[in-house]
Amino acid sequence: MIGEWLLSSGPAVRIVPVLCGKCSCLANSPSQRLAEWLASPQGERLLREESGPLSEAVRRFHGDSLLWVGCHEDIAGTVRGCMVRNRLFASEDPANAPEELSSLCCALDALPLPNNSLDAMVLHHALEVSADPRSGLREAARVLVPGGRLVICAFNPISLWGIRNLYGRLRQDSFGSLRLVTTFRLLDWLALLGFEIQQQVQYLSYGLSLAPTSDEPAGPGRVEQLMKRLQSPVGGVYVVSVVKQVAALRPPWRTARVKSPKLLPAAYPKSAVNRDPAPVLQMSDWKDLERGR
């Protein structure tokens, strides 16, 4: 379905739907501000750390169509290693769309795609910039086919990056407008939508979120390496990989009216051996028995 639509639309598909007036203030949107931060040295360091787990998760994708929803085009290049024929990139800012991928200019909660049309989907920091993360997850569940795979990469509020989010609300930082969701709440929402977790949640980025970084940052320290090895749930970023379950189909059984069966007479065979009937006692016999005769 998506493949035929892409072939008829050309190599680069660009759909710009009406986003309730959001396009007029796109320069100050959370997606654009996050994209600018990801272009900084500290953001590039985070993208390099995320590229490994995302490449491993995307390598398991297969099917006809894949959709990457995010605000950074360079990290979307990790989909080159997957076995999916048609690959799309969705973002609220058309300037962030990569040239080699067919792109859609839309929000996560308003995807211009039919139901059950995607085999795989990646949400790269898309829930944080969404107006309603729950609506975005419902939209992802709508467009995915039963058995489709969904990978979510998001910031963890129970971490130093969560403190950065609180700091950004006071200082008008790029993280102040993000809506962070905990892993426990996210897994609860996914379970209600019919998703099943495929592998254990992976946590990344245990470093300081406000530490100044240079063009060539140093490697992680011993404490960061230990916490990453133990997979402590206080990492700044988590990666969740789930699969949409196939809905149980109930066959259209119809209750047939069963007529009451008629009882047929059964013939029992008679025994060929002639047996004498049991003797019948008379009244005089009973009297003799009482007298002891």
C-alpha positions as CSV (number, residue, x, y, z in Angstrom):
1,M,0.0,0.0,0.0
2,I,2.7,2.5,1.0
3,G,5.0,1.3,-1.7
4,E,2.5,1.9,-4.5
5,W,1.7,5.3,-3.0
6,L,5.5,6.3,-3.0
7,L,6.0,5.1,-6.5
8,S,3.1,7.2,-7.8
9,S,4.2,10.2,-5.8
10,G,7.8,10.3,-6.8
11,P,11.1,9.9,-5.0
12,A,10.5,12.6,-2.5
13,V,7.0,12.9,-1.0
14,R,6.3,16.1,0.9
15,I,2.9,16.5,2.5
16,V,2.2,19.6,4.5
17,P,-1.1,19.3,6.4
18,V,-2.7,22.0,8.5
19,L,-1.3,21.6,12.0
20,C,-3.8,23.9,13.9
21,G,-1.7,27.0,13.5
22,K,1.6,25.4,14.7
23,C,3.4,26.2,11.4
24,S,3.2,29.9,12.1
25,C,5.3,29.5,15.3
26,L,7.5,26.7,14.0
27,A,10.7,28.6,14.8
28,N,9.9,28.5,18.5
29,S,8.4,25.0,18.5
30,P,9.9,22.4,20.8
31,S,10.9,20.3,17.8
32,Q,13.0,23.1,16.3
33,R,14.6,24.0,19.6
34,L,15.5,20.4,20.3
35,A,16.9,20.1,16.7
36,E,19.1,23.1,17.4
37,W,20.4,21.6,20.6
38,L,21.1,18.2,18.9
39,A,23.3,20.1,16.5
40,S,25.5,21.3,19.4
41,P,28.6,19.4,20.6
42,Q,26.8,17.9,23.5
43,G,23.9,16.9,21.3
44,E,26.2,15.3,18.8
45,R,27.8,13.3,21.6
46,L,24.4,12.1,22.6
47,L,23.5,11.1,19.0
48,R,26.7,9.1,18.7
49,E,25.8,7.2,21.9
50,E,22.3,6.5,20.6
51,S,23.3,5.4,17.2
52,G,24.6,2.0,18.4
53,P,21.4,0.8,20.2
54,L,19.2,2.3,17.5
55,S,21.1,0.5,14.7
56,E,20.8,-2.8,16.5
57,A,17.1,-2.4,17.0
58,V,16.4,-1.2,13.5
59,R,18.4,-4.1,12.0
60,R,15.6,-6.4,13.1
61,F,13.0,-4.6,11.0
62,H,11.6,-6.2,7.9
63,G,8.7,-5.6,5.7
64,D,7.5,-3.1,3.1
65,S,7.4,0.3,4.9
66,L,9.1,2.1,7.8
67,L,8.5,5.5,9.3
68,W,11.1,7.5,11.3
69,V,9.6,10.3,13.3
70,G,12.1,12.8,14.7
71,C,13.7,16.2,14.4
72,H,17.3,15.2,13.4
73,E,18.0,13.9,9.9
74,D,21.5,12.5,10.5
75,I,20.5,9.9,13.0
76,A,17.8,8.7,10.6
77,G,20.6,7.3,8.5
78,T,20.7,4.2,10.8
79,V,17.7,2.8,8.9
80,R,20.1,1.9,6.0
81,G,20.9,-1.4,7.7
82,C,17.4,-2.7,7.9
83,M,15.5,-4.9,5.5
84,V,12.7,-2.6,4.6
85,R,12.0,-1.4,1.1
86,N,10.3,1.9,1.6
87,R,11.5,4.3,4.3
88,L,9.9,7.6,5.3
89,F,10.9,10.4,7.5
90,A,8.3,12.6,9.3
91,S,9.0,15.9,11.0
92,E,7.2,19.1,11.8
93,D,10.0,21.1,10.2
94,P,10.5,20.5,6.5
95,A,14.0,21.8,6.6
96,N,15.1,18.8,8.8
97,A,14.0,16.2,6.2
98,P,16.9,14.2,4.6
99,E,17.2,14.2,0.9
100,E,17.6,10.4,0.4
101,L,14.3,9.6,2.3
102,S,10.7,10.3,1.4
103,S,9.6,12.9,3.9
104,L,6.4,14.0,5.5
105,C,5.8,17.3,7.2
106,C,3.4,16.5,10.0
107,A,3.0,16.0,13.7
108,L,3.1,12.7,15.4
109,D,-0.5,12.9,16.5
110,A,-1.7,13.7,12.9
111,L,0.0,11.2,10.6
112,P,-1.5,11.3,7.0
113,L,-1.3,7.5,6.6
114,P,-4.1,4.9,6.4
115,N,-4.7,2.3,9.1
116,N,-2.4,-0.7,9.2
117,S,0.0,0.7,6.6
118,L,3.4,0.5,8.3
119,D,5.5,-2.5,9.2
120,A,7.9,-0.6,11.5
121,M,8.2,2.7,13.2
122,V,10.9,4.7,15.2
123,L,10.1,7.6,17.5
124,H,13.3,9.4,18.1
125,H,12.6,12.0,20.8
126,A,9.2,12.5,19.2
127,L,7.1,11.9,22.3
128,E,8.8,14.8,24.2
129,V,7.9,17.4,21.5
130,S,4.4,16.1,21.0
131,A,1.5,18.1,22.3
132,D,0.0,14.9,23.8
133,P,2.3,11.9,24.0
134,R,-0.7,9.5,24.5
135,S,-2.3,10.7,21.3
136,G,1.0,10.2,19.5
137,L,1.1,6.6,20.8
138,R,-2.4,6.0,19.7
139,E,-1.6,7.3,16.3
140,A,1.4,5.0,16.1
141,A,-0.7,2.0,17.1
142,R,-3.2,2.9,14.4
143,V,-0.8,3.0,11.4
144,L,1.2,-0.1,12.5
145,V,0.1,-3.5,11.2
146,P,-0.4,-6.4,13.6
147,G,3.0,-7.7,14.3
148,G,4.7,-4.4,13.5
149,R,7.6,-3.2,15.5
150,L,8.0,0.1,17.4
151,V,11.2,1.5,18.8
152,I,11.0,4.6,21.1
153,C,14.0,6.6,22.1
154,A,13.2,9.3,24.7
155,F,14.7,11.2,27.6
156,N,14.3,9.8,31.1
157,P,12.7,12.2,33.7
158,I,14.2,10.1,36.6
159,S,17.7,11.2,35.8
160,L,20.0,14.2,35.5
161,W,18.3,15.0,32.3
162,G,15.0,15.3,34.2
163,I,16.7,17.9,36.4
164,R,17.8,19.6,33.1
165,N,14.1,19.7,32.1
166,L,13.2,21.4,35.4
167,Y,16.1,23.9,35.0
168,G,14.9,24.7,31.5
169,R,11.5,25.7,32.7
170,L,13.1,28.4,34.9
171,R,15.8,29.5,32.5
172,Q,13.9,29.1,29.2
173,D,16.2,26.4,28.0
174,S,15.6,24.1,25.0
175,F,14.6,21.3,27.4
176,G,12.0,23.4,29.2
177,S,9.2,22.8,26.7
178,L,9.7,19.0,26.5
179,R,7.2,16.6,28.0
180,L,9.2,13.7,29.5
181,V,7.5,10.4,30.2
182,T,8.8,7.8,32.6
183,T,9.4,4.2,31.5
184,F,6.8,2.8,33.9
185,R,4.1,5.1,32.5
186,L,5.2,4.5,28.9
187,L,5.1,0.7,29.3
188,D,1.6,1.0,30.9
189,W,0.3,3.0,27.9
190,L,1.8,0.6,25.4
191,A,0.3,-2.4,27.2
192,L,-3.1,-0.8,27.0
193,L,-2.7,-0.2,23.3
194,G,-1.9,-3.9,22.6
195,F,1.9,-3.7,22.5
196,E,4.2,-6.3,24.0
197,I,7.8,-5.5,25.1
198,Q,10.3,-7.3,22.9
199,Q,13.5,-6.9,25.0
200,Q,14.6,-5.3,28.2
201,V,14.6,-1.5,28.3
202,Q,18.1,-0.1,27.6
203,Y,19.4,2.9,29.4
204,L,22.0,5.3,28.1
205,S,23.8,8.6,28.9
206,Y,24.7,8.6,32.5
207,G,26.9,11.7,32.2
208,L,26.1,15.2,33.5
209,S,23.6,17.1,31.4
210,L,25.0,20.5,32.1
211,A,28.7,19.7,31.8
212,P,30.5,21.7,29.1
213,T,31.8,19.6,26.3
214,S,34.4,20.3,23.6
215,D,34.4,19.3,20.0
216,E,36.1,16.0,21.0
217,P,34.6,15.1,24.3
218,A,36.4,12.6,26.6
219,G,35.1,9.1,27.0
220,P,32.8,8.1,29.8
221,G,34.3,7.8,33.3
222,R,34.4,4.7,35.5
223,V,31.2,5.5,37.3
224,E,29.3,6.0,34.0
225,Q,30.7,2.7,32.6
226,L,29.7,0.9,35.8
227,M,26.1,2.2,35.8
228,K,25.8,1.5,32.1
229,R,27.0,-2.1,32.7
230,L,24.5,-2.5,35.5
231,Q,21.7,-0.8,33.5
232,S,20.7,1.4,36.3
233,P,17.2,2.9,35.6
234,V,18.5,6.5,36.1
235,G,20.1,6.8,32.6
236,G,19.4,10.0,30.8
237,V,18.0,8.2,27.7
238,Y,16.1,5.0,27.4
239,V,15.3,2.8,24.3
240,V,12.1,0.7,24.3
241,S,11.4,-1.9,21.6
242,V,7.9,-3.4,21.4
243,V,5.7,-5.4,19.0
244,K,2.1,-4.8,18.2
245,Q,0.1,-7.9,19.1
246,V,-2.2,-9.6,16.6
247,A,-5.8,-9.2,17.7
248,A,-7.6,-12.4,18.4
249,L,-10.2,-12.9,15.7
250,R,-13.4,-14.5,16.6
251,P,-14.9,-16.7,13.8
252,P,-18.5,-15.8,12.9
253,W,-20.1,-18.8,14.6
254,R,-23.8,-19.0,14.2
255,T,-26.0,-21.0,16.5
256,A,-27.8,-23.5,14.4
257,R,-31.2,-24.7,15.4
258,V,-31.0,-28.4,16.3
259,K,-34.3,-30.3,16.0
260,S,-35.2,-32.6,18.8
261,P,-34.2,-36.1,17.8
262,K,-36.8,-38.8,17.5
263,L,-36.4,-41.8,19.6
264,L,-36.3,-45.0,17.6
265,P,-37.4,-48.3,19.1
266,A,-34.5,-50.5,20.0
267,A,-34.8,-54.3,19.7
268,Y,-32.9,-56.3,22.3
269,P,-32.0,-59.9,21.4
270,K,-33.6,-62.7,23.4
271,S,-31.6,-65.3,25.0
272,A,-31.6,-68.8,23.4
273,V,-31.3,-70.6,26.8
274,N,-34.7,-71.5,28.3
275,R,-34.6,-70.8,32.0
276,D,-37.3,-72.0,34.4
277,P,-39.2,-69.2,36.0
278,A,-38.7,-68.7,39.7
279,P,-41.2,-70.7,41.9
280,V,-44.0,-68.8,43.3
281,L,-44.7,-69.4,47.0
282,Q,-48.3,-70.1,48.0
283,M,-50.0,-69.1,51.3
284,S,-49.8,-72.7,52.6
285,D,-46.1,-72.7,52.0
286,W,-45.6,-69.6,54.2
287,K,-47.5,-71.3,57.0
288,D,-45.4,-74.4,56.7
289,L,-42.2,-72.3,56.9
290,E,-43.6,-70.6,60.1
291,R,-44.2,-74.0,61.7
292,G,-40.7,-75.1,60.9
293,R,-41.5,-77.7,58.4
